[in-house]
C-alpha cells in the first residue's frame, strides 16, 4: 500500500472530531510530500533539528507538532514555526517556550504531558505536579503560551485492559480540568497500535507513524 492509500484508509476510520498527526520522524521529505499531496497537513517529529530542516524545505501551510521529549536548550530552534508541543512536563520548559515565543511575537500551543504509564521511563507530570503548575503565579504570568490540553502515553504492553485503564485515567484528569479551562480542547493519546482504543476512551488527537509510512 502507498503512503497515500494508508493515509486515506486511516482517515476513513477516524471520527470527525479526531485529529490525525502523521508521525514522520526519520522519514525523508519525499515521503512527507507524498502524505502532503494526499491532503495531510499535520506532521509530528521527535527531533527539533530534523523538524526545522523539514520545515525549511516544505510548504508553509503545514502544522508541525513536536511529539518527542523537549530539551530546554533546543526550544529556540522551533519557536518560530512549531504549531503544537505535545510533551511539556515541567514549569521550566514552559517558561523557556514562553520566552522564545515572545521573541517571535507568537503564542505557542502546548499540551501538558501526564504520566499515566506504569513504566518509569515515560516522562510526565503526576496529578499533584499538574495542579501546582496550573495554580502557580509563574504559570499565570506567561502570556506567550496557551495550554490546549493534555497528552499521555500508555504502558508498552499487550494488555489492553491496562492500556484502557491508563487512557481512561487521563480522560478523567482532562474532564476535571476542562470544567475550569475552556481552552482545554485536546487530549492526545493513542498511536499506531492502540489509537482505536484511545479514541473509544476519549482521545481527540492520535499520533500515527508506521501505519502510514511503514516501519523504520
SULURRA-V881526 format. One record per residue. RES is the residue in one small letter. PSI is psi in radians with two decimals (* if undefined). Layout:
res->(RES	RES)
psi->(PSI	PSI)
This chain:
res->(x	x	x	x	x	x	x	x	x	x	x	x	x	x	x	x	x	x	x	x	x	x	x	x	x	x	x	x	x	x	x	x	x	x	x	x	x	x	x	x	x	x	x	x	x	x	x	x	x	x	x	x	x	x	x	x	x	x	x	x	x	x	x	x	x	x	x	x	x	x	x	x	x	x	x	x	x	x	x	x	x	x	x	x	x	x	x	x	x	x	x	x	x	x	x	x	x	x	x	x	x	x	x	x	x	x	x	x	x	x	x	x	x	x	x	x	x	x	x	x	x	x	x	x	x	x	x	x	x	x	x	x	x	x	x	x	x	x	x	x	x	x	x	x	x	x	x	x	x	x	x	x	x	x	x	x	x	x	x	x	x	x	x	x	x	x	x	x	x	x	x	x	x	x	x	x	x	x	x	x	x	x	x	x	x	x	x	x	x	x	x	x	x	x	x	x	x	x	x	x	x	x	x	x	x	x	x	x	x	x	x	x	x	x	x	x)
psi->(2.47	2.89	-0.73	-0.84	-0.72	-0.82	-0.86	-0.66	-0.80	-0.78	-0.60	-0.40	-0.15	2.36	2.77	-0.52	0.02	2.22	2.36	2.11	2.02	1.96	1.88	0.21	2.46	-0.08	2.53	2.78	-0.60	-0.68	-0.76	-0.68	-0.59	-0.74	-0.70	-0.78	-0.38	0.07	-0.01	2.30	-0.06	2.09	2.49	2.28	2.70	0.02	2.19	-0.74	-0.80	-0.71	-0.73	-0.68	-0.75	-0.67	-0.74	-0.61	-0.32	2.92	2.61	0.04	0.18	2.44	2.17	2.19	2.27	1.94	-0.12	3.14	2.32	2.22	2.36	-0.71	-0.11	-0.13	-0.65	-0.43	-0.26	-0.08	-0.45	-0.50	-0.29	2.44	-0.70	2.31	2.02	-0.69	0.94	2.08	0.30	2.71	-0.67	-0.76	-0.74	-0.72	-0.67	-0.72	-0.74	-0.77	-0.80	-0.60	-0.69	-0.71	-0.55	0.17	0.78	2.81	2.11	2.23	2.42	2.67	2.41	2.25	2.19	2.36	1.86	-0.24	2.82	-0.22	2.43	-0.39	-0.33	2.43	2.95	2.83	2.59	3.09	-0.60	-0.79	-0.67	-0.84	-0.75	-0.56	-0.87	-0.44	-0.03	2.64	-0.68	-0.73	-0.77	-0.51	-0.23	2.09	-0.15	0.26	2.68	2.19	2.01	-0.15	-2.72	2.74	2.56	2.66	2.26	2.87	2.49	1.64	2.79	-0.08	1.71	-0.58	-0.71	-0.78	-0.77	-0.74	-0.74	-0.71	-0.75	-0.55	-0.79	-0.73	-0.65	-0.64	-0.79	-0.81	-0.67	-0.69	-0.64	-0.31	-0.66	-0.36	1.78	-0.30	-0.08	1.70	-0.27	2.31	1.85	1.85	2.53	2.29	-2.97	-0.77	-0.41	0.31	-0.54	-0.71	-0.72	-0.72	-0.73	-0.58	0.04	0.12	2.49	0.00	2.21	2.56	1.88	2.17	-1.22	-0.54	-0.26	-0.93	-0.06	2.95	2.96	*)
